[in-house]
Amino acid sequence: MKHSSYIGGLVLITALVSGCQQEPSAAKAPSVPAVSYITVTTEPYKIDSEMQARVVAAQVAEVRPQVGGIIQQRQFAEGSLVEQGQLLYQIDPATYQAAYNEAKANLNSAKATLNTAKLKDQRYAKLIKLEGISQQDYDDAHAAYLEAKANIDKYKAALQTAAINLEYTKIKAPISGHIGISSVSQGALVTAQQTSALATIRTLDPIYVDMTKSSTELLKLRQQLNDQSIKQGTTAVTLSLEDGSEYQHQGQLKMQEVAVDTSTGSVTLRAEFPNPEGLLLPGMFVRAKVNEGTDENAILAPQQGIYHSADGKAYAYVIDDNNLVEKRIVETVSAVDNKWLVTSGLAANDKLLVEGSNKIRPGSEVKPVQVEMNNKGSMVTVSESHDTHATQGGA
């Protein structure tokens, strides 16, 4: 009996299973993924270029002697501010003073000789008319007078040269500025036009900052400025110092080099800065920021909505009016905080997908959820088709 009961129960279960299999199963519709998007807008954007730069003195003058001799005195404190024309070194003037005195005496002698020759020439001029002297005597007297007259100019030039050399024993500052370390001390022998400078003077206020920009970037900027929506920038320049701090004074762009450096492929731009505190020193490395222009209709897309392929090209996903996804190739210029500056591929009012790219592919239908990006780069929901959530994390 027990065996018969077991067989009967098995037949009943089989029949139930067979009945269930015969019922038609309901077909499930594919689910449409929900994705987040932002509405692309335009806004004014200042096109700033940040460049590596080096501080350069506005004027540099190396102090060298123009006559030789022994240094008697040094008349300045190293590192101090000197004025143009200020006495820096005194060379022993004894031999140059003697040469000046000799040149002066020669000039006085020449003047006396000229006076005598002039009087003789005048007397002979009268006598020749009376035939009181020969023509030869008159010619000799007149020639002596002309020679004495010419000697005056020669001795004046010699005296002037001696005076210049005597003045050169006083080595003076050719420009105003800060003077560096002296390479010689009292008692040192110096020579005229020597290669080593006695000291170097640099003008530090105002001071120059030389920036370098690649020729490729310069061409790209020129092409951008051809756009009618982009206004020419100002000449204002700001600096970041080596420790990361901002320099308190603003500079002005003064010039751009007219040639490209063949070794680096870059162009030099020069700005002038006030430097009253002496904080900027020649040779110092800084970072300079220049406002190149203002794009009145710039598109700044969140970085979450811009993707890059293996070959480096940028692309984005845009949702059309039928809620279908379209892949767009875009061109980005630079990163601006947590956004990309996009120059082509996107337009105002486009629906840019910023979250859910792993759920879709080009042509997919989606359920769009409009969001906005806050200052921290997080997405805040604005509206959606069904459920409403408050805040989402960044993609």
C-alpha positions in Angstrom: 0.0 0.0 0.0 2.7 2.4 0.8 4.3 1.8 -2.6 1.1 2.5 -4.3 0.6 5.8 -2.4 4.1 6.9 -3.4 3.4 6.2 -7.1 0.1 8.1 -6.9 1.8 11.2 -5.3 4.5 11.3 -8.0 2.0 11.1 -10.8 0.1 14.1 -9.2 3.2 16.3 -8.9 4.2 15.5 -12.5 0.7 16.5 -13.7 0.9 19.8 -11.8 4.3 20.6 -13.2 3.1 19.7 -16.7 0.2 22.1 -16.3 2.3 24.9 -15.2 4.6 24.5 -18.2 1.6 24.7 -20.5 0.7 28.3 -19.2 2.1 31.1 -21.5 4.7 33.3 -19.8 4.3 37.1 -20.0 7.0 38.8 -22.2 9.0 41.5 -20.3 9.5 44.8 -22.1 13.2 46.0 -22.1 13.8 48.7 -19.5 14.8 52.2 -20.6 17.9 53.4 -18.5 17.7 56.6 -16.6 20.6 59.0 -17.3 21.4 62.5 -16.1 22.0 65.5 -18.3 22.7 69.2 -18.1 21.5 71.8 -20.6 24.5 73.4 -22.3 24.7 77.2 -21.9 27.1 79.9 -23.0 28.8 82.4 -20.7 31.6 85.0 -20.8 35.0 83.5 -20.2 38.3 85.2 -19.9 41.0 83.5 -22.0 44.0 83.5 -19.7 47.4 82.1 -20.6 49.7 80.9 -17.8 53.3 80.8 -18.7 56.7 80.0 -17.1 58.6 83.2 -16.7 61.9 84.7 -15.5 62.6 88.0 -13.9 65.1 90.3 -15.7 66.6 93.6 -14.6 65.3 96.6 -16.6 68.8 97.9 -17.0 72.2 96.2 -16.5 75.6 98.0 -16.6 78.9 96.4 -15.9 81.4 98.9 -14.5 84.8 98.7 -16.1 87.8 101.1 -16.0 88.7 103.1 -19.1 92.2 103.9 -18.0 94.7 101.7 -16.1 96.1 102.3 -12.6 95.9 101.5 -8.9 92.6 101.7 -7.1 93.0 104.3 -4.4 89.5 104.2 -2.9 86.1 102.5 -3.3 83.3 105.0 -2.7 80.2 102.8 -2.3 78.7 100.1 -0.1 78.1 96.8 -1.8 74.4 96.1 -2.4 73.4 99.7 -2.0 71.4 102.0 -4.3 73.7 104.2 -6.4 72.7 107.2 -8.6 73.9 107.8 -12.2 77.1 109.8 -12.1 78.0 108.8 -8.5 81.7 108.2 -7.8 82.4 104.5 -7.4 86.2 104.1 -7.6 89.1 106.5 -7.6 92.2 105.4 -9.6 95.6 107.0 -8.7 95.5 110.2 -10.9 99.2 111.2 -10.5 100.5 110.2 -13.9 97.3 111.5 -15.7 97.6 114.8 -13.8 101.1 115.1 -15.0 100.1 114.3 -18.6 97.4 117.0 -18.3 99.8 119.6 -17.0 102.3 118.8 -19.8 99.6 119.1 -22.4 98.5 122.4 -20.9 102.1 123.8 -21.0 102.5 122.7 -24.6 99.4 124.6 -25.5 100.5 127.7 -23.8 103.9 127.4 -25.5 102.2 127.0 -28.8 100.1 130.1 -28.2 103.3 132.1 -27.5 104.9 130.8 -30.7 101.8 131.7 -32.6 101.8 135.2 -31.3 105.4 135.7 -32.3 104.9 134.1 -35.7 101.8 136.3 -36.3 103.7 139.5 -35.6 106.6 138.5 -37.8 104.2 137.6 -40.6 102.5 141.0 -40.3 105.8 142.9 -40.4 107.1 140.9 -43.4 103.8 141.5 -45.2 104.5 145.3 -45.0 108.2 145.0 -46.0 107.5 142.8 -49.0 105.4 145.6 -50.4 108.3 148.0 -50.0 110.7 145.4 -51.4 112.6 145.5 -48.1 112.8 141.7 -47.9 113.0 138.9 -50.4 110.0 137.0 -51.4 111.6 133.8 -49.9 111.9 135.5 -46.4 108.2 136.5 -46.6 107.1 133.1 -47.6 109.1 131.4 -44.8 107.6 133.8 -42.2 104.1 133.3 -43.5 104.5 129.5 -43.4 105.9 129.6 -39.9 102.7 131.5 -38.9 100.4 129.0 -40.5 102.3 126.1 -38.8 102.1 127.8 -35.4 98.3 128.3 -35.9 97.8 124.7 -36.8 99.8 123.6 -33.7 97.2 125.3 -31.5 94.5 122.9 -32.6 96.9 119.9 -32.1 97.8 120.9 -28.6 94.2 121.7 -27.7 93.3 118.2 -28.8 96.2 116.8 -26.7 95.0 118.8 -23.7 91.4 117.5 -24.2 92.6 113.9 -24.3 94.7 114.4 -21.2 91.7 116.0 -19.4 89.4 113.0 -20.4 92.0 110.5 -19.2 92.3 112.4 -15.9 88.5 112.4 -15.5 88.4 108.6 -16.2 90.4 108.0 -13.1 87.1 108.7 -11.4 85.0 105.7 -12.2 81.3 106.8 -12.0 78.0 104.9 -12.1 76.7 104.8 -15.7 73.1 104.2 -14.6 71.1 104.4 -11.4 70.3 101.1 -9.6 71.5 98.6 -7.1 75.2 97.8 -7.2 76.4 94.3 -6.5 79.6 92.9 -5.0 82.9 94.6 -5.9 85.5 92.3 -7.6 88.4 94.6 -6.6 89.5 96.3 -3.4 91.8 99.2 -2.6 95.3 98.8 -4.0 94.2 96.5 -6.9 95.7 97.2 -10.3 93.2 97.6 -13.1 93.6 98.1 -16.8 91.7 99.9 -19.5 88.9 97.9 -21.1 89.5 94.8 -19.0 87.1 91.9 -19.5 86.2 91.4 -15.9 83.8 94.0 -14.4 84.6 95.8 -11.2 81.0 95.6 -10.2 77.5 95.3 -11.8 74.6 97.8 -11.5 71.0 96.6 -12.0 67.8 98.7 -12.2 65.2 96.8 -10.2 62.3 99.2 -10.1 60.6 98.9 -12.5 61.7 95.4 -13.4 61.0 93.1 -16.4 59.4 89.6 -16.5 60.2 87.6 -19.7 57.6 84.9 -20.5 57.8 82.1 -23.1 54.9 80.8 -25.2 55.2 78.1 -27.8 54.6 79.2 -31.4 51.9 76.5 -31.7 50.0 77.9 -28.8 50.4 81.4 -30.2 49.0 80.4 -33.6 46.0 78.6 -31.8 45.3 81.8 -29.9 45.5 84.0 -33.0 42.9 81.7 -34.6 40.6 82.0 -31.6 40.9 85.8 -31.6 39.6 85.8 -35.2 36.2 84.7 -33.9 33.9 87.7 -33.7 32.5 86.6 -30.3 36.0 86.9 -28.8 37.1 90.4 -27.6 40.8 91.3 -27.4 42.2 91.0 -23.9 43.9 93.6 -21.7 47.7 94.0 -21.3 47.4 93.3 -17.5 49.8 90.6 -16.2 49.7 88.9 -12.8 52.4 86.8 -11.1 52.7 83.8 -8.9 56.0 83.5 -7.0 58.1 80.4 -6.5 56.5 79.7 -3.1 53.0 79.8 -4.6 52.0 83.2 -3.3 50.6 86.0 -5.5 52.7 89.0 -6.2 50.7 92.1 -5.0 51.5 94.4 -7.9 50.0 94.1 -11.4 52.3 94.4 -14.5 51.7 95.5 -18.1 52.6 93.6 -21.2 55.1 95.7 -23.1 56.2 93.8 -26.2 56.4 90.4 -28.0 59.6 89.2 -29.7 59.4 89.3 -33.5 61.1 86.0 -34.0 60.8 82.4 -32.8 63.7 80.9 -30.9 64.8 78.0 -33.2 66.2 76.0 -30.3 63.0 76.0 -28.2 60.3 76.8 -30.7 59.0 79.5 -28.4 58.3 83.3 -28.5 59.3 85.7 -25.7 56.8 88.2 -24.3 58.0 90.9 -21.9 56.0 92.6 -19.1 57.0 95.4 -16.8 56.3 95.3 -13.1 56.7 97.9 -10.3 59.1 96.5 -7.7 59.2 99.1 -4.8 59.8 96.4 -2.1 62.6 94.8 -4.1 60.8 91.4 -3.8 61.5 90.5 -7.5 65.1 89.7 -8.2 66.8 89.1 -11.6 67.0 85.4 -12.4 64.0 84.4 -10.2 61.5 82.0 -11.8 57.8 82.9 -11.6 54.5 82.0 -13.3 52.8 84.8 -15.2 49.1 85.0 -16.2 48.1 87.1 -19.1 44.5 87.9 -20.2 44.6 87.2 -23.9 40.9 87.9 -24.6 37.3 87.3 -23.5 34.9 84.8 -25.2 31.4 86.2 -24.8 29.8 82.9 -25.8 32.0 80.3 -24.3 30.9 76.7 -23.6 32.2 75.3 -20.4 31.2 71.6 -20.2 31.5 69.5 -17.0 34.4 67.1 -17.1 31.9 64.3 -16.3 30.3 64.9 -19.7 33.5 64.8 -21.8 35.3 61.5 -22.7 38.5 60.7 -24.4 39.2 57.8 -26.8 42.4 55.9 -27.0 43.7 58.1 -29.7 43.2 61.2 -27.5 40.2 62.6 -29.3 37.4 64.0 -27.1 33.7 63.1 -27.5 30.4 63.6 -25.7 26.9 62.1 -25.6 24.0 64.3 -26.5 20.3 63.4 -26.0 18.0 64.5 -28.8 14.3 65.5 -28.7 13.3 61.8 -29.1 15.4 60.8 -26.0 17.9 59.0 -28.2 21.7 59.2 -27.6 24.0 60.8 -30.1 27.8 60.6 -30.0 29.5 63.9 -30.8 33.2 64.6 -31.5 34.2 67.7 -29.6 37.2 69.9 -29.4 38.5 71.1 -26.0 41.1 73.8 -25.5 41.9 73.7 -21.8 40.6 72.6 -18.4 38.9 75.3 -16.3 38.5 74.2 -12.7 36.3 71.1 -13.0 35.1 71.9 -16.6 36.4 71.8 -20.2 36.4 74.8 -22.5 34.8 73.4 -25.6 35.3 75.2 -28.9 33.3 72.9 -31.3 30.9 69.9 -31.2 28.5 71.4 -28.6 25.9 74.2 -28.9 23.7 76.1 -26.5 20.6 74.1 -25.3 22.1 70.7 -26.1 21.3 68.1 -23.6 24.7 66.8 -22.5 24.8 63.4 -20.8 26.8 63.6 -17.6 25.9 60.4 -15.8 25.0 56.9 -17.0 27.3 56.5 -20.0 27.9 52.9 -19.0 24.2 52.1 -19.6 24.0 53.4 -23.1 25.4 53.4 -26.6 24.9 55.7 -29.6 21.2 55.4 -30.7 20.0 54.1 -27.3 16.7 55.4 -25.9 17.0 56.8 -22.4 14.9 58.3 -19.7 16.6 61.7 -19.2 16.9 63.4 -15.8 17.9 67.0 -15.8 20.5 68.1 -13.3 22.7 71.1 -12.6 26.3 71.2 -11.4 27.1 72.9 -8.2 30.4 74.6 -7.4 31.9 71.4 -6.0 31.2 69.5 -9.2 28.3 67.5 -7.7 25.0 67.1 -9.6 21.7 68.5 -8.2 18.5 67.1 -9.7 16.3 69.7 -11.4 13.6 67.4 -12.9 13.0 63.9 -14.1 10.2 61.8 -15.6 9.1 59.7 -12.6 10.9 59.6 -9.2 12.4 62.8 -7.8 15.6 62.6 -5.8 17.4 65.5 -4.0 21.1 65.2 -4.7 23.3 62.8 -6.7 27.0 62.3 -6.4 29.3 63.2 -9.3 29.7 60.7 -12.1 
